[in-house]
Amino acid sequence: MPSSVRASQASYVVLPENVTDKPTVLSFLVERFEQVGSEIWRERIIDGKVHWQDGSLIELGTAFKPRARVYYYREVKSEAKVPFEEKILYRDEQIILAFKPHFLALHPSGNFVNECLVNRLRLKTGIETLVPAHRLDRATAGIVLMVLNPEARTQYHDLFKNHQITKEYQALAILTPELLARYQAGDLVLPIHWTVKNCMVKGEPSFTMKVVEGEPNTHSEISLIQVINEIGVFDLSPITGRTHQLRVHMQSLGMPILNDTCYPNLQPKSADDYARPLKLVAKRLKFNDPLTSQPHDIQVDGITYLLK
């Protein structure tokens, strides 16, 4: 095992225009990424791991340049190989629609620098400019919209921001005792539908979310469509797009998604258990391409995938 793992693809940050108190690139990076530490940034610069867009190296005393892109390579002590494969479902000159498996990060973050969908697809396609148009949790599997030209990302991201895209998920959860009793008595008529709206804010720790009193800022439509023994199969449509929204909303119904390590109770940090993925999949994206007006409706068989 090497002492550290370096990202095969560079990350970058755009130096802001309105910063006037950072005379050097180093001083900006140290404050912008304070969790990394000043000594690590110094070592990266000295080792030639930080450069401008044209490839010329940034040195310790290199002056700050507003609006310029600074490229750098993230490093972690070790990185686990995620034993599941991504799949390209559709590709044209503008976009790629890909299926991201459970446990695979969308882009470099935390302890993952190469084991992420963006890096895998860049290596597979040779397109180093690929960027995601939206978010999908590492724990969640499903369809992701990738943009080939980062300059067009905003137009695709606006599909999600302006509710111009249909997103559908499926999930598995153990039924509440009441619903299970009705099912066992033969008194459960499907589908059963819930509209969930509430106010969600960051919890503790900050990567979790919680429901509080206040004006609703989240909205999901949830339907129970099938029962297998004591497990319900649910269709979920997030109308808004808050972090962990569907997971919190399922918990609020008394039916947290199977294998959820955050809700209702945060589990101690541990290595990924690949045999127990979160039973949540983004199964469908339907939209009109904002550049070409071409309609897209990409779906996967969520139930079959979740029941594996």
KAUR-V464549 format. One record per pair of residues at least 24 apart in sequence whose C-alpha atoms are under 8 Angstrom apart, sorted by the first residue. I is the first residue (numbers start at 1). J is the second residue. Records with the same first field share a line. If there is no record, write none. Layout:
I->J, J
//
This chain:
1->78
2->77, 78
3->77, 78
4->75, 76, 77, 78
5->75, 76, 77, 78, 79, 113
6->73, 74, 75, 76, 113, 114
7->73, 74, 75, 113, 114
8->73, 113, 114, 119
9->73, 114, 119, 128
10->71, 72, 73, 74
11->71, 72, 73, 74
12->69, 70, 71, 72
13->69, 70, 71
14->67, 68, 69, 70
15->64, 65, 66, 67, 68, 69, 70
16->66, 67
17->66, 67
18->66
19->66
22->64
23->63, 64
24->60, 61, 62, 63, 64
25->58, 60, 61, 62, 63, 64, 65
26->60, 61, 62
28->64
49->73
74->113
75->113
76->111, 112, 113
78->111
79->111, 112, 113, 115
80->115
81->115
82->115
86->117
89->298
93->148
94->147, 148, 149
95->145, 146, 147, 148
96->145, 146, 147, 148
97->143, 144, 145, 146, 298
98->143, 144, 145, 146
99->141, 142, 143, 144
100->141, 142, 143, 144
101->140, 141, 142
102->138, 139, 140, 141, 142, 277, 278
103->138, 139, 140, 141, 272, 274, 277
104->138, 139
105->137, 138, 139
106->132, 135, 136, 137, 138
133->157
134->160
137->244
139->277, 278
140->278, 279, 280, 281, 282
141->280, 281, 282
142->281, 282, 283
143->282, 283, 284, 285, 299
155->290, 291
156->289, 290
159->287, 290
163->239
164->287
165->285, 286, 287, 288
166->284, 285, 286, 287
167->237, 238, 282, 283, 284, 285, 286
168->235, 236, 237, 238, 282, 283, 284, 285
169->235, 236, 237, 280, 281, 282, 283, 284, 302
170->233, 234, 235, 236, 280, 281, 282, 283, 302, 303
171->233, 234, 235, 236, 257, 279, 280, 281, 306
172->231, 232, 233, 234, 257, 258, 279, 280, 306
173->231, 232, 233, 234, 255, 256, 257, 258, 279
174->230, 231, 232, 255, 256, 257, 258
175->230, 231, 232, 255
176->254, 255
180->230
190->224, 225, 226
191->223, 224, 225, 226
192->223, 224, 225
193->221, 222, 223, 224
194->221, 222, 223
195->219, 220, 221, 222
196->220, 221, 222, 249
208->244, 262
209->243, 244, 248
210->248
211->248
218->242, 245
220->245, 246, 249
233->303
279->306
280->306
281->306
//
